[in-house]
Amino acid sequence: MLVFLLLINFPGSGFSQGRSISGIVTDESGEPLPGVNIFIKGTTSGTVSDVNGNYIITVPDNDAELVFSYLGYLEEQIFHVQV
């Protein structure tokens, strides 16, 4: 099971450019997971967590579904990113 933290930031006041979401992906013991694939479901937009488990991704709207996948772990989805 992946454990993740979402932090939602609003870059400027223009919602048309999307929302920047950042966070840290960790395992059950709280250790950061580098190389986790994070993408917006139904798109080719995505990112990968860095060596400290940090990531940042821009989503188009609140209905975005984020998918987290990592070798050896079950895939996790977050439905409808809410502010």
mmCIF file as gemmi writes it, N, C-alpha and C atoms, coordinates in Angstrom:
data_model
loop_
_atom_site.group_PDB
_atom_site.id
_atom_site.type_symbol
_atom_site.label_atom_id
_atom_site.label_alt_id
_atom_site.label_comp_id
_atom_site.label_asym_id
_atom_site.label_entity_id
_atom_site.label_seq_id
_atom_site.pdbx_PDB_ins_code
_atom_site.Cartn_x
_atom_site.Cartn_y
_atom_site.Cartn_z
_atom_site.occupancy
_atom_site.B_iso_or_equiv
_atom_site.pdbx_formal_charge
_atom_site.auth_seq_id
_atom_site.auth_asym_id
_atom_site.pdbx_PDB_model_num
ATOM 1 N N . MET Axp A 1 ? 0.839 -1.188 0 1 0 ? 1 A 1
ATOM 2 C CA . MET Axp A 1 ? 0 0 0 1 0 ? 1 A 1
ATOM 3 C C . MET Axp A 1 ? 0.876 1.239 0 1 0 ? 1 A 1
ATOM 4 N N . LEU Axp A 2 ? 0.588 2.153 -0.897 1 0 ? 2 A 1
ATOM 5 C CA . LEU Axp A 2 ? 1.3 3.418 -0.948 1 0 ? 2 A 1
ATOM 6 C C . LEU Axp A 2 ? 0.629 4.392 0.002 1 0 ? 2 A 1
ATOM 7 N N . VAL Axp A 3 ? 1.425 5.19 0.637 1 0 ? 3 A 1
ATOM 8 C CA . VAL Axp A 3 ? 0.907 6.26 1.478 1 0 ? 3 A 1
ATOM 9 C C . VAL Axp A 3 ? 1.363 7.546 0.82 1 0 ? 3 A 1
ATOM 10 N N . PHE Axp A 4 ? 0.477 8.5 0.669 1 0 ? 4 A 1
ATOM 11 C CA . PHE Axp A 4 ? 0.855 9.719 -0.008 1 0 ? 4 A 1
ATOM 12 C C . PHE Axp A 4 ? 0.213 10.91 0.66 1 0 ? 4 A 1
ATOM 13 N N . LEU Axp A 5 ? 0.843 12.048 0.448 1 0 ? 5 A 1
ATOM 14 C CA . LEU Axp A 5 ? 0.377 13.311 0.995 1 0 ? 5 A 1
ATOM 15 C C . LEU Axp A 5 ? 0.132 14.248 -0.163 1 0 ? 5 A 1
ATOM 16 N N . LEU Axp A 6 ? -1.038 14.849 -0.204 1 0 ? 6 A 1
ATOM 17 C CA . LEU Axp A 6 ? -1.363 15.819 -1.247 1 0 ? 6 A 1
ATOM 18 C C . LEU Axp A 6 ? -1.363 17.219 -0.662 1 0 ? 6 A 1
ATOM 19 N N . LEU Axp A 7 ? -0.691 18.112 -1.338 1 0 ? 7 A 1
ATOM 20 C CA . LEU Axp A 7 ? -0.718 19.522 -0.989 1 0 ? 7 A 1
ATOM 21 C C . LEU Axp A 7 ? -1.173 20.256 -2.241 1 0 ? 7 A 1
ATOM 22 N N . ILE Axp A 8 ? -2.252 20.994 -2.158 1 0 ? 8 A 1
ATOM 23 C CA . ILE Axp A 8 ? -2.78 21.668 -3.342 1 0 ? 8 A 1
ATOM 24 C C . ILE Axp A 8 ? -2.401 23.145 -3.271 1 0 ? 8 A 1
ATOM 25 N N . ASN Axp A 9 ? -1.77 23.598 -4.351 1 0 ? 9 A 1
ATOM 26 C CA . ASN Axp A 9 ? -1.336 24.984 -4.453 1 0 ? 9 A 1
ATOM 27 C C . ASN Axp A 9 ? -2.038 25.608 -5.644 1 0 ? 9 A 1
ATOM 28 N N . PHE Axp A 10 ? -2.329 26.886 -5.567 1 0 ? 10 A 1
ATOM 29 C CA . PHE Axp A 10 ? -2.957 27.591 -6.661 1 0 ? 10 A 1
ATOM 30 C C . PHE Axp A 10 ? -1.946 28.563 -7.257 1 0 ? 10 A 1
ATOM 31 N N . PRO Axp A 11 ? -1.387 28.221 -8.418 1 0 ? 11 A 1
ATOM 32 C CA . PRO Axp A 11 ? -0.424 29.124 -9.048 1 0 ? 11 A 1
ATOM 33 C C . PRO Axp A 11 ? -1.137 30.332 -9.653 1 0 ? 11 A 1
ATOM 34 N N . GLY Axp A 12 ? -1.032 31.466 -9.03 1 0 ? 12 A 1
ATOM 35 C CA . GLY Axp A 12 ? -1.715 32.66 -9.507 1 0 ? 12 A 1
ATOM 36 C C . GLY Axp A 12 ? -3.213 32.543 -9.295 1 0 ? 12 A 1
ATOM 37 N N . SER Axp A 13 ? -3.953 33.365 -9.958 1 0 ? 13 A 1
ATOM 38 C CA . SER Axp A 13 ? -5.401 33.315 -9.803 1 0 ? 13 A 1
ATOM 39 C C . SER Axp A 13 ? -6.092 32.688 -11.008 1 0 ? 13 A 1
ATOM 40 N N . GLY Axp A 14 ? -5.348 32.322 -12.045 1 0 ? 14 A 1
ATOM 41 C CA . GLY Axp A 14 ? -5.966 31.764 -13.246 1 0 ? 14 A 1
ATOM 42 C C . GLY Axp A 14 ? -6.223 30.275 -13.123 1 0 ? 14 A 1
ATOM 43 N N . PHE Axp A 15 ? -7.484 29.912 -12.996 1 0 ? 15 A 1
ATOM 44 C CA . PHE Axp A 15 ? -7.853 28.506 -12.879 1 0 ? 15 A 1
ATOM 45 C C . PHE Axp A 15 ? -7.736 27.78 -14.211 1 0 ? 15 A 1
ATOM 46 N N . SER Axp A 16 ? -7.736 28.498 -15.325 1 0 ? 16 A 1
ATOM 47 C CA . SER Axp A 16 ? -7.688 27.85 -16.628 1 0 ? 16 A 1
ATOM 48 C C . SER Axp A 16 ? -6.36 27.14 -16.873 1 0 ? 16 A 1
ATOM 49 N N . GLN Axp A 17 ? -5.338 27.496 -16.144 1 0 ? 17 A 1
ATOM 50 C CA . GLN Axp A 17 ? -4.034 26.87 -16.315 1 0 ? 17 A 1
ATOM 51 C C . GLN Axp A 17 ? -3.896 25.626 -15.449 1 0 ? 17 A 1
ATOM 52 N N . GLY Axp A 18 ? -4.875 25.288 -14.691 1 0 ? 18 A 1
ATOM 53 C CA . GLY Axp A 18 ? -4.825 24.108 -13.847 1 0 ? 18 A 1
ATOM 54 C C . GLY Axp A 18 ? -4.339 24.422 -12.449 1 0 ? 18 A 1
ATOM 55 N N . ARG Axp A 19 ? -4.239 23.364 -11.672 1 0 ? 19 A 1
ATOM 56 C CA . ARG Axp A 19 ? -3.802 23.483 -10.283 1 0 ? 19 A 1
ATOM 57 C C . ARG Axp A 19 ? -2.557 22.641 -10.095 1 0 ? 19 A 1
ATOM 58 N N . SER Axp A 20 ? -1.646 23.161 -9.347 1 0 ? 20 A 1
ATOM 59 C CA . SER Axp A 20 ? -0.415 22.45 -9.053 1 0 ? 20 A 1
ATOM 60 C C . SER Axp A 20 ? -0.6 21.657 -7.764 1 0 ? 20 A 1
ATOM 61 N N . ILE Axp A 21 ? -0.397 20.352 -7.848 1 0 ? 21 A 1
ATOM 62 C CA . ILE Axp A 21 ? -0.517 19.483 -6.68 1 0 ? 21 A 1
ATOM 63 C C . ILE Axp A 21 ? 0.855 18.904 -6.386 1 0 ? 21 A 1
ATOM 64 N N . SER Axp A 22 ? 1.268 19.012 -5.137 1 0 ? 22 A 1
ATOM 65 C CA . SER Axp A 22 ? 2.56 18.45 -4.747 1 0 ? 22 A 1
ATOM 66 C C . SER Axp A 22 ? 2.376 17.612 -3.5 1 0 ? 22 A 1
ATOM 67 N N . GLY Axp A 23 ? 3.313 16.744 -3.253 1 0 ? 23 A 1
ATOM 68 C CA . GLY Axp A 23 ? 3.226 15.898 -2.078 1 0 ? 23 A 1
ATOM 69 C C . GLY Axp A 23 ? 4.413 14.974 -1.964 1 0 ? 23 A 1
ATOM 70 N N . ILE Axp A 24 ? 4.324 14.048 -1.038 1 0 ? 24 A 1
ATOM 71 C CA . ILE Axp A 24 ? 5.371 13.071 -0.781 1 0 ? 24 A 1
ATOM 72 C C . ILE Axp A 24 ? 4.737 11.689 -0.775 1 0 ? 24 A 1
ATOM 73 N N . VAL Axp A 25 ? 5.361 10.74 -1.463 1 0 ? 25 A 1
ATOM 74 C CA . VAL Axp A 25 ? 4.883 9.365 -1.473 1 0 ? 25 A 1
ATOM 75 C C . VAL Axp A 25 ? 5.789 8.57 -0.537 1 0 ? 25 A 1
ATOM 76 N N . THR Axp A 26 ? 5.169 7.862 0.414 1 0 ? 26 A 1
ATOM 77 C CA . THR Axp A 26 ? 5.934 7.057 1.365 1 0 ? 26 A 1
ATOM 78 C C . THR Axp A 26 ? 5.359 5.653 1.451 1 0 ? 26 A 1
ATOM 79 N N . ASP Axp A 27 ? 6.15 4.748 2.028 1 0 ? 27 A 1
ATOM 80 C CA . ASP Axp A 27 ? 5.643 3.401 2.271 1 0 ? 27 A 1
ATOM 81 C C . ASP Axp A 27 ? 4.962 3.354 3.632 1 0 ? 27 A 1
ATOM 82 N N . GLU Axp A 28 ? 4.572 2.155 4.056 1 0 ? 28 A 1
ATOM 83 C CA . GLU Axp A 28 ? 3.833 1.998 5.315 1 0 ? 28 A 1
ATOM 84 C C . GLU Axp A 28 ? 4.62 2.471 6.537 1 0 ? 28 A 1
ATOM 85 N N . SER Axp A 29 ? 5.939 2.405 6.451 1 0 ? 29 A 1
ATOM 86 C CA . SER Axp A 29 ? 6.765 2.808 7.595 1 0 ? 29 A 1
ATOM 87 C C . SER Axp A 29 ? 7.175 4.275 7.541 1 0 ? 29 A 1
ATOM 88 N N . GLY Axp A 30 ? 6.693 4.995 6.532 1 0 ? 30 A 1
ATOM 89 C CA . GLY Axp A 30 ? 7.001 6.419 6.437 1 0 ? 30 A 1
ATOM 90 C C . GLY Axp A 30 ? 8.251 6.737 5.638 1 0 ? 30 A 1
ATOM 91 N N . GLU Axp A 31 ? 8.882 5.72 5.041 1 0 ? 31 A 1
ATOM 92 C CA . GLU Axp A 31 ? 10.074 5.954 4.232 1 0 ? 31 A 1
ATOM 93 C C . GLU Axp A 31 ? 9.657 6.461 2.852 1 0 ? 31 A 1
ATOM 94 N N . PRO Axp A 32 ? 10.358 7.477 2.334 1 0 ? 32 A 1
ATOM 95 C CA . PRO Axp A 32 ? 10.005 8.005 1.019 1 0 ? 32 A 1
ATOM 96 C C . PRO Axp A 32 ? 10.237 6.971 -0.076 1 0 ? 32 A 1
ATOM 97 N N . LEU Axp A 33 ? 9.385 7.015 -1.101 1 0 ? 33 A 1
ATOM 98 C CA . LEU Axp A 33 ? 9.505 6.108 -2.238 1 0 ? 33 A 1
ATOM 99 C C . LEU Axp A 33 ? 9.905 6.894 -3.486 1 0 ? 33 A 1
ATOM 100 N N . PRO Axp A 34 ? 11.14 6.738 -3.951 1 0 ? 34 A 1
ATOM 101 C CA . PRO Axp A 34 ? 11.556 7.382 -5.199 1 0 ? 34 A 1
ATOM 102 C C . PRO Axp A 34 ? 11.065 6.575 -6.394 1 0 ? 34 A 1
ATOM 103 N N . GLY Axp A 35 ? 10.804 7.243 -7.494 1 0 ? 35 A 1
ATOM 104 C CA . GLY Axp A 35 ? 10.44 6.556 -8.721 1 0 ? 35 A 1
ATOM 105 C C . GLY Axp A 35 ? 9.003 6.094 -8.826 1 0 ? 35 A 1
ATOM 106 N N . VAL Axp A 36 ? 8.115 6.629 -7.995 1 0 ? 36 A 1
ATOM 107 C CA . VAL Axp A 36 ? 6.693 6.305 -8.109 1 0 ? 36 A 1
ATOM 108 C C . VAL Axp A 36 ? 6.123 7.063 -9.302 1 0 ? 36 A 1
ATOM 109 N N . ASN Axp A 37 ? 5.384 6.361 -10.152 1 0 ? 37 A 1
ATOM 110 C CA . ASN Axp A 37 ? 4.727 6.995 -11.295 1 0 ? 37 A 1
ATOM 111 C C . ASN Axp A 37 ? 3.405 7.593 -10.839 1 0 ? 37 A 1
ATOM 112 N N . ILE Axp A 38 ? 3.216 8.866 -11.14 1 0 ? 38 A 1
ATOM 113 C CA . ILE Axp A 38 ? 1.982 9.569 -10.804 1 0 ? 38 A 1
ATOM 114 C C . ILE Axp A 38 ? 1.46 10.161 -12.114 1 0 ? 38 A 1
ATOM 115 N N . PHE Axp A 39 ? 0.238 9.785 -12.5 1 0 ? 39 A 1
ATOM 116 C CA . PHE Axp A 39 ? -0.302 10.344 -13.727 1 0 ? 39 A 1
ATOM 117 C C . PHE Axp A 39 ? -1.778 10.631 -13.577 1 0 ? 39 A 1
ATOM 118 N N . ILE Axp A 40 ? -2.27 11.47 -14.489 1 0 ? 40 A 1
ATOM 119 C CA . ILE Axp A 40 ? -3.685 11.821 -14.517 1 0 ? 40 A 1
ATOM 120 C C . ILE Axp A 40 ? -4.38 10.768 -15.359 1 0 ? 40 A 1
ATOM 121 N N . LYS Axp A 41 ? -5.334 10.071 -14.758 1 0 ? 41 A 1
ATOM 122 C CA . LYS Axp A 41 ? -6.042 8.986 -15.431 1 0 ? 41 A 1
ATOM 123 C C . LYS Axp A 41 ? -6.663 9.466 -16.735 1 0 ? 41 A 1
ATOM 124 N N . GLY Axp A 42 ? -6.498 8.658 -17.779 1 0 ? 42 A 1
ATOM 125 C CA . GLY Axp A 42 ? -7.064 8.977 -19.076 1 0 ? 42 A 1
ATOM 126 C C . GLY Axp A 42 ? -6.231 9.924 -19.916 1 0 ? 42 A 1
ATOM 127 N N . THR Axp A 43 ? -5.037 10.282 -19.428 1 0 ? 43 A 1
ATOM 128 C CA . THR Axp A 43 ? -4.154 11.19 -20.172 1 0 ? 43 A 1
ATOM 129 C C . THR Axp A 43 ? -2.753 10.586 -20.23 1 0 ? 43 A 1
ATOM 130 N N . THR Axp A 44 ? -1.882 11.278 -20.915 1 0 ? 44 A 1
ATOM 131 C CA . THR Axp A 44 ? -0.469 10.903 -20.918 1 0 ? 44 A 1
ATOM 132 C C . THR Axp A 44 ? 0.336 11.831 -20.012 1 0 ? 44 A 1
ATOM 133 N N . SER Axp A 45 ? -0.35 12.703 -19.278 1 0 ? 45 A 1
ATOM 134 C CA . SER Axp A 45 ? 0.315 13.644 -18.374 1 0 ? 45 A 1
ATOM 135 C C . SER Axp A 45 ? 0.678 12.952 -17.073 1 0 ? 45 A 1
ATOM 136 N N . GLY Axp A 46 ? 1.933 13.107 -16.682 1 0 ? 46 A 1
ATOM 137 C CA . GLY Axp A 46 ? 2.346 12.486 -15.442 1 0 ? 46 A 1
ATOM 138 C C . GLY Axp A 46 ? 3.704 12.966 -14.991 1 0 ? 46 A 1
ATOM 139 N N . THR Axp A 47 ? 4.148 12.387 -13.891 1 0 ? 47 A 1
ATOM 140 C CA . THR Axp A 47 ? 5.44 12.719 -13.317 1 0 ? 47 A 1
ATOM 141 C C . THR Axp A 47 ? 5.937 11.516 -12.531 1 0 ? 47 A 1
ATOM 142 N N . VAL Axp A 48 ? 7.125 11.641 -11.969 1 0 ? 48 A 1
ATOM 143 C CA . VAL Axp A 48 ? 7.732 10.584 -11.161 1 0 ? 48 A 1
ATOM 144 C C . VAL Axp A 48 ? 8.252 11.224 -9.882 1 0 ? 48 A 1
ATOM 145 N N . SER Axp A 49 ? 8.072 10.537 -8.751 1 0 ? 49 A 1
ATOM 146 C CA . SER Axp A 49 ? 8.582 11.074 -7.484 1 0 ? 49 A 1
ATOM 147 C C . SER Axp A 49 ? 10.115 11.061 -7.489 1 0 ? 49 A 1
ATOM 148 N N . ASP Axp A 50 ? 10.692 12.062 -6.847 1 0 ? 50 A 1
ATOM 149 C CA . ASP Axp A 50 ? 12.156 12.168 -6.806 1 0 ? 50 A 1
ATOM 150 C C . ASP Axp A 50 ? 12.742 11.257 -5.729 1 0 ? 50 A 1
ATOM 151 N N . VAL Axp A 51 ? 14.029 11.368 -5.494 1 0 ? 51 A 1
ATOM 152 C CA . VAL Axp A 51 ? 14.733 10.497 -4.559 1 0 ? 51 A 1
ATOM 153 C C . VAL Axp A 51 ? 14.186 10.594 -3.132 1 0 ? 51 A 1
ATOM 154 N N . ASN Axp A 52 ? 13.542 11.708 -2.801 1 0 ? 52 A 1
ATOM 155 C CA . ASN Axp A 52 ? 12.951 11.904 -1.475 1 0 ? 52 A 1
ATOM 156 C C . ASN Axp A 52 ? 11.445 11.651 -1.459 1 0 ? 52 A 1
ATOM 157 N N . GLY Axp A 53 ? 10.895 11.105 -2.542 1 0 ? 53 A 1
ATOM 158 C CA . GLY Axp A 53 ? 9.467 10.818 -2.624 1 0 ? 53 A 1
ATOM 159 C C . GLY Axp A 53 ? 8.611 12.007 -2.995 1 0 ? 53 A 1
ATOM 160 N N . ASN Axp A 54 ? 9.223 13.164 -3.252 1 0 ? 54 A 1
ATOM 161 C CA . ASN Axp A 54 ? 8.475 14.383 -3.595 1 0 ? 54 A 1
ATOM 162 C C . ASN Axp A 54 ? 8.007 14.356 -5.045 1 0 ? 54 A 1
ATOM 163 N N . TYR Axp A 55 ? 6.847 14.949 -5.277 1 0 ? 55 A 1
ATOM 164 C CA . TYR Axp A 55 ? 6.34 15.087 -6.638 1 0 ? 55 A 1
ATOM 165 C C . TYR Axp A 55 ? 5.547 16.371 -6.752 1 0 ? 55 A 1
ATOM 166 N N . ILE Axp A 56 ? 5.376 16.814 -7.99 1 0 ? 56 A 1
ATOM 167 C CA . ILE Axp A 56 ? 4.507 17.945 -8.298 1 0 ? 56 A 1
ATOM 168 C C . ILE Axp A 56 ? 3.897 17.665 -9.661 1 0 ? 56 A 1
ATOM 169 N N . ILE Axp A 57 ? 2.597 17.901 -9.78 1 0 ? 57 A 1
ATOM 170 C CA . ILE Axp A 57 ? 1.884 17.659 -11.034 1 0 ? 57 A 1
ATOM 171 C C . ILE Axp A 57 ? 0.8 18.715 -11.169 1 0 ? 57 A 1
ATOM 172 N N . THR Axp A 58 ? 0.549 19.153 -12.387 1 0 ? 58 A 1
ATOM 173 C CA . THR Axp A 58 ? -0.506 20.127 -12.652 1 0 ? 58 A 1
ATOM 174 C C . THR Axp A 58 ? -1.718 19.391 -13.204 1 0 ? 58 A 1
ATOM 175 N N . VAL Axp A 59 ? -2.857 19.57 -12.545 1 0 ? 59 A 1
ATOM 176 C CA . VAL Axp A 59 ? -4.102 18.939 -12.975 1 0 ? 59 A 1
ATOM 177 C C . VAL Axp A 59 ? -5.003 20.008 -13.593 1 0 ? 59 A 1
ATOM 178 N N . PRO Axp A 60 ? -5.808 19.613 -14.575 1 0 ? 60 A 1
ATOM 179 C CA . PRO Axp A 60 ? -6.639 20.603 -15.262 1 0 ? 60 A 1
ATOM 180 C C . PRO Axp A 60 ? -7.817 21.129 -14.444 1 0 ? 60 A 1
ATOM 181 N N . ASP Axp A 61 ? -8.365 20.294 -13.53 1 0 ? 61 A 1
ATOM 182 C CA . ASP Axp A 61 ? -9.536 20.714 -12.761 1 0 ? 61 A 1
ATOM 183 C C . ASP Axp A 61 ? -9.73 19.798 -11.552 1 0 ? 61 A 1
ATOM 184 N N . ASN Axp A 62 ? -10.774 20.057 -10.785 1 0 ? 62 A 1
ATOM 185 C CA . ASN Axp A 62 ? -11.044 19.279 -9.574 1 0 ? 62 A 1
ATOM 186 C C . ASN Axp A 62 ? -11.483 17.853 -9.857 1 0 ? 62 A 1
ATOM 187 N N . ASP Axp A 63 ? -11.876 17.541 -11.084 1 0 ? 63 A 1
ATOM 188 C CA . ASP Axp A 63 ? -12.33 16.199 -11.418 1 0 ? 63 A 1
ATOM 189 C C . ASP Axp A 63 ? -11.197 15.269 -11.836 1 0 ? 63 A 1
ATOM 190 N N . ALA Axp A 64 ? -9.973 15.728 -11.751 1 0 ? 64 A 1
ATOM 191 C CA . ALA Axp A 64 ? -8.833 14.904 -12.143 1 0 ? 64 A 1
ATOM 192 C C . ALA Axp A 64 ? -8.71 13.697 -11.212 1 0 ? 64 A 1
ATOM 193 N N . GLU Axp A 65 ? -8.346 12.563 -11.793 1 0 ? 65 A 1
ATOM 194 C CA . GLU Axp A 65 ? -8.101 11.35 -11.014 1 0 ? 65 A 1
ATOM 195 C C . GLU Axp A 65 ? -6.62 11.032 -11.124 1 0 ? 65 A 1
ATOM 196 N N . LEU Axp A 66 ? -5.926 11.033 -9.987 1 0 ? 66 A 1
ATOM 197 C CA . LEU Axp A 66 ? -4.504 10.72 -9.979 1 0 ? 66 A 1
ATOM 198 C C . LEU Axp A 66 ? -4.308 9.237 -9.724 1 0 ? 66 A 1
ATOM 199 N N . VAL Axp A 67 ? -3.364 8.647 -10.451 1 0 ? 67 A 1
ATOM 200 C CA . VAL Axp A 67 ? -3.035 7.242 -10.291 1 0 ? 67 A 1
ATOM 201 C C . VAL Axp A 67 ? -1.574 7.155 -9.869 1 0 ? 67 A 1
ATOM 202 N N . PHE Axp A 68 ? -1.317 6.409 -8.778 1 0 ? 68 A 1
ATOM 203 C CA . PHE Axp A 68 ? 0.03 6.204 -8.257 1 0 ? 68 A 1
ATOM 204 C C . PHE Axp A 68 ? 0.394 4.748 -8.477 1 0 ? 68 A 1
ATOM 205 N N . SER Axp A 69 ? 1.514 4.487 -9.145 1 0 ? 69 A 1
ATOM 206 C CA . SER Axp A 69 ? 1.936 3.101 -9.347 1 0 ? 69 A 1
ATOM 207 C C . SER Axp A 69 ? 3.425 2.968 -9.065 1 0 ? 69 A 1
ATOM 208 N N . TYR Axp A 70 ? 3.782 1.805 -8.512 1 0 ? 70 A 1
ATOM 209 C CA . TYR Axp A 70 ? 5.162 1.545 -8.115 1 0 ? 70 A 1
ATOM 210 C C . TYR Axp A 70 ? 5.374 0.037 -8.143 1 0 ? 70 A 1
ATOM 211 N N . LEU Axp A 71 ? 6.466 -0.396 -8.681 1 0 ? 71 A 1
ATOM 212 C CA . LEU Axp A 71 ? 6.755 -1.815 -8.801 1 0 ? 71 A 1
ATOM 213 C C . LEU Axp A 71 ? 6.71 -2.497 -7.431 1 0 ? 71 A 1
ATOM 214 N N . GLY Axp A 72 ? 5.933 -3.555 -7.32 1 0 ? 72 A 1
ATOM 215 C CA . GLY Axp A 72 ? 5.823 -4.29 -6.062 1 0 ? 72 A 1
ATOM 216 C C . GLY Axp A 72 ? 4.702 -3.826 -5.153 1 0 ? 72 A 1
ATOM 217 N N . TYR Axp A 73 ? 3.972 -2.795 -5.56 1 0 ? 73 A 1
ATOM 218 C CA . TYR Axp A 73 ? 2.866 -2.255 -4.769 1 0 ? 73 A 1
ATOM 219 C C . TYR Axp A 73 ? 1.597 -2.263 -5.611 1 0 ? 73 A 1
ATOM 220 N N . LEU Axp A 74 ? 0.458 -2.312 -4.958 1 0 ? 74 A 1
ATOM 221 C CA . LEU Axp A 74 ? -0.812 -2.183 -5.664 1 0 ? 74 A 1
ATOM 222 C C . LEU Axp A 74 ? -0.985 -0.749 -6.141 1 0 ? 74 A 1
ATOM 223 N N . GLU Axp A 75 ? -1.587 -0.596 -7.305 1 0 ? 75 A 1
ATOM 224 C CA . GLU Axp A 75 ? -1.866 0.73 -7.834 1 0 ? 75 A 1
ATOM 225 C C . GLU Axp A 75 ? -2.932 1.402 -6.981 1 0 ? 75 A 1
ATOM 226 N N . GLU Axp A 76 ? -2.756 2.693 -6.724 1 0 ? 76 A 1
ATOM 227 C CA . GLU Axp A 76 ? -3.725 3.457 -5.945 1 0 ? 76 A 1
ATOM 228 C C . GLU Axp A 76 ? -4.253 4.602 -6.794 1 0 ? 76 A 1
ATOM 229 N N . GLN Axp A 77 ? -5.525 4.914 -6.644 1 0 ? 77 A 1
ATOM 230 C CA . GLN Axp A 77 ? -6.128 6.037 -7.356 1 0 ? 77 A 1
ATOM 231 C C . GLN Axp A 77 ? -6.758 6.993 -6.359 1 0 ? 77 A 1
ATOM 232 N N . ILE Axp A 78 ? -6.637 8.264 -6.668 1 0 ? 78 A 1
ATOM 233 C CA . ILE Axp A 78 ? -7.331 9.304 -5.911 1 0 ? 78 A 1
ATOM 234 C C . ILE Axp A 78 ? -8.344 9.906 -6.855 1 0 ? 78 A 1
ATOM 235 N N . PHE Axp A 79 ? -9.609 9.803 -6.488 1 0 ? 79 A 1
ATOM 236 C CA . PHE Axp A 79 ? -10.674 10.301 -7.346 1 0 ? 79 A 1
ATOM 237 C C . PHE Axp A 79 ? -11.042 11.728 -6.984 1 0 ? 79 A 1
ATOM 238 N N . HIS Axp A 80 ? -11.248 12.512 -8 1 0 ? 80 A 1
ATOM 239 C CA . HIS Axp A 80 ? -11.755 13.882 -7.858 1 0 ? 80 A 1
ATOM 240 C C . HIS Axp A 80 ? -10.953 14.662 -6.839 1 0 ? 80 A 1
ATOM 241 N N . VAL Axp A 81 ? -9.843 15.19 -7.287 1 0 ? 81 A 1
ATOM 242 C CA . VAL Axp A 81 ? -9.003 16.043 -6.454 1 0 ? 81 A 1
ATOM 243 C C . VAL Axp A 81 ? -9.839 17.227 -6.008 1 0 ? 81 A 1
ATOM 244 N N . GLN Axp A 82 ? -10.004 17.389 -4.717 1 0 ? 82 A 1
ATOM 245 C CA . GLN Axp A 82 ? -10.846 18.444 -4.161 1 0 ? 82 A 1
ATOM 246 C C . GLN Axp A 82 ? -9.987 19.497 -3.478 1 0 ? 82 A 1
ATOM 247 N N . VAL Axp A 83 ? -10.462 20.723 -3.463 1 0 ? 83 A 1
ATOM 248 C CA . VAL Axp A 83 ? -9.784 21.794 -2.756 1 0 ? 83 A 1
ATOM 249 C C . VAL Axp A 83 ? -10.524 22.126 -1.492 1 0 ? 83 A 1
